[in-house]
Amino acid sequence: MGRYFGYHRTSTTEQHLERGLAEIETFCKKNNLNPKEILTDQCTGKNFNRPGYTLLKRMVDEGDTVIITEVDRLGRNKADTMKELRWFQEHGVRLIILELPTTTIDFSGMDNELGKLMLETTTNMLIELYVSLAQAEMHKREKRQREGLEELRKSGNWDKTGRPRKMSQVAFNLQYERVVNGEISPFKLMKELGLNKSTYYNYKKVYDSSGN
């Protein structure tokens, strides 16, 4: 009988892990599963050099199952993410992705080989689509950030050091997405923008409440 593991990742330490962990725990409880361990990371999804994920790959064996909430919790780079998905497949490790209901179906006990093949094919296609969408969203954020910063520079609202003369919420949001994407730490951004802690978190509070 294979073991069950959970894995969840957020981009920064400022984002909370609790929501994703709760989803995994709720799924396990509903299906009477007892996960051996749920591992986490709080860092960018652009690469897979993460302590929790590295430990997960060392722990799993053939016949085990790994549960994640969404494809982009695994990674955002399509080529690398597909490579990791193949690694699990090649090592006989089943992957359950809660946002993709077909991955929750255990095909191993199906007698209908055609039905099994169709479900597996559909699942693989959906996974690739979701990975593509995750990467596209990452690129869209980066493009929006670059274009926004360029417009701010053209408008003359930046001083010679590259900092905004007057920090608008829009300017902060564009910069803060670098934190969300794991490109810079909150402390470094605070220092780079010349903001004190109180002002920084006031901007962040507005950013969070806007649904970003």
C-alpha positions in Angstrom: 0.0 0.0 0.0 1.5 3.3 -1.1 1.9 6.3 1.2 0.4 9.7 0.8 2.3 13.0 0.9 1.2 16.6 0.5 3.1 19.5 -1.0 2.3 23.2 -1.0 4.2 26.3 -2.1 3.7 30.0 -1.9 5.9 32.6 -3.6 7.0 34.6 -0.5 7.1 34.3 3.2 4.4 37.0 3.4 1.9 34.8 1.7 0.2 32.3 4.0 0.4 28.6 3.6 -2.7 27.8 5.6 -5.2 28.0 2.8 -3.4 25.4 0.7 -2.6 23.2 3.6 -6.3 23.3 4.7 -7.4 22.2 1.2 -5.0 19.2 1.2 -6.0 18.2 4.8 -9.8 18.5 3.9 -9.3 16.3 0.9 -7.4 13.7 2.9 -10.0 13.7 5.7 -12.9 13.4 3.2 -11.2 10.4 1.5 -10.0 8.7 4.7 -6.3 9.3 3.8 -3.5 9.7 6.4 -0.7 11.6 4.7 2.8 10.6 6.0 3.9 14.2 5.7 3.0 17.5 4.1 6.0 19.5 2.9 6.0 23.2 2.1 8.2 25.9 0.5 7.9 29.7 0.5 9.9 30.7 -2.5 9.6 31.4 -6.2 8.1 28.7 -8.5 10.5 29.6 -11.3 12.9 26.8 -10.4 12.8 23.6 -8.4 15.8 24.1 -6.2 13.6 24.3 -3.0 14.3 22.5 0.3 10.8 21.2 0.9 10.4 19.9 -2.7 13.9 18.4 -2.8 13.1 16.5 0.4 9.8 15.3 -1.0 11.5 13.8 -4.0 13.9 12.0 -1.7 11.1 10.6 0.4 8.7 9.2 -2.2 8.9 5.7 -3.6 7.1 3.8 -6.3 3.4 3.4 -5.4 3.3 6.6 -3.3 0.9 9.6 -4.0 1.6 13.3 -3.8 -1.3 15.7 -3.3 -1.0 19.4 -4.4 -3.7 22.0 -4.7 -2.9 23.6 -8.1 -0.4 23.0 -10.9 1.4 26.3 -10.4 2.0 25.3 -6.7 4.4 22.8 -8.3 6.0 25.3 -10.7 5.5 28.1 -13.2 8.0 27.3 -15.9 6.3 25.0 -18.4 9.3 23.0 -19.6 10.7 22.4 -16.2 7.3 21.7 -14.7 6.5 19.1 -17.4 10.0 17.6 -16.7 9.1 17.2 -13.0 5.7 15.7 -13.8 7.4 13.1 -16.0 9.8 12.4 -13.1 6.9 11.4 -10.9 5.4 9.3 -13.7 8.6 7.5 -14.4 9.2 6.7 -10.7 5.7 5.3 -10.3 4.5 8.2 -8.1 0.9 9.2 -8.6 0.1 13.0 -8.5 -3.2 14.3 -7.3 -3.9 17.9 -8.3 -7.0 19.1 -6.5 -8.0 21.7 -9.2 -8.1 18.9 -11.7 -10.8 16.4 -10.7 -9.7 13.7 -13.1 -6.4 13.3 -11.2 -8.3 12.2 -8.1 -9.5 9.1 -10.0 -7.4 6.0 -9.4 -7.1 4.4 -12.9 -5.2 1.4 -11.6 -8.3 -0.6 -10.7 -10.2 0.1 -14.0 -11.1 -3.0 -16.1 -12.0 -0.9 -19.2 -8.7 -0.4 -20.9 -10.1 2.0 -23.4 -11.8 4.1 -20.8 -8.7 4.1 -18.7 -6.6 5.3 -21.7 -9.1 8.1 -22.5 -9.1 9.3 -18.9 -5.3 9.3 -18.6 -5.0 11.1 -22.0 -7.6 13.7 -20.9 -5.8 14.2 -17.6 -2.4 14.6 -19.3 -3.8 17.2 -21.7 -5.4 19.2 -18.9 -2.2 19.2 -16.9 -0.2 20.5 -19.9 -2.9 23.2 -20.5 -2.8 24.3 -16.8 1.0 24.4 -16.8 0.9 26.6 -20.0 -1.6 28.9 -18.4 0.5 29.3 -15.3 3.5 30.2 -17.3 1.5 32.6 -19.4 0.2 34.3 -16.3 3.8 34.7 -15.0 5.0 36.2 -18.3 1.9 38.5 -18.3 2.8 39.8 -14.9 6.4 40.4 -15.8 5.4 42.2 -19.0 2.8 44.4 -17.2 5.5 45.3 -14.6 8.1 46.2 -17.2 5.6 48.3 -19.2 4.2 50.0 -16.1 7.7 51.0 -14.9 8.6 52.3 -18.3 5.5 54.5 -18.4 6.3 55.8 -14.9 9.9 56.7 -16.0 8.6 58.4 -19.2 6.2 60.5 -17.1 9.1 62.0 -15.2 7.9 60.7 -11.9 11.2 59.0 -11.2 14.4 60.6 -9.7 18.0 59.9 -10.9 18.4 56.9 -8.6 15.5 55.1 -10.2 13.1 55.6 -7.3 9.6 57.1 -7.7 9.5 60.8 -6.5 6.0 60.3 -5.3 5.0 56.7 -4.6 1.5 56.0 -6.0 -0.4 52.8 -5.2 -0.1 51.8 -8.8 3.7 52.2 -8.7 3.9 50.2 -5.5 1.7 47.4 -6.9 4.0 47.1 -9.9 7.1 46.9 -7.7 5.4 44.6 -5.1 4.8 42.0 -7.8 8.6 41.5 -7.8 8.1 40.2 -4.2 5.1 38.1 -5.2 7.2 36.5 -8.0 10.1 35.8 -5.6 12.5 38.2 -7.3 13.2 40.3 -4.3 12.6 40.1 -0.5 10.1 42.4 1.2 12.9 44.0 3.2 15.0 44.8 0.1 12.0 46.3 -1.7 11.2 48.4 1.3 14.8 49.7 1.3 14.9 50.1 -2.5 11.8 52.2 -2.4 12.8 54.3 0.6 9.7 53.4 2.5 9.5 52.9 6.3 7.9 49.7 7.6 4.6 51.4 8.4 4.2 53.0 5.0 5.2 49.8 3.2 2.6 47.7 5.0 -0.1 50.3 4.4 0.6 50.0 0.6 0.7 46.2 0.9 -2.7 46.2 2.8 -4.3 48.1 -0.1 -2.6 45.7 -2.6 -4.0 42.7 -0.8 -7.5 44.2 -0.5 -7.7 44.8 -4.2 -7.6 41.1 -4.9 -4.2 40.9 -6.5 
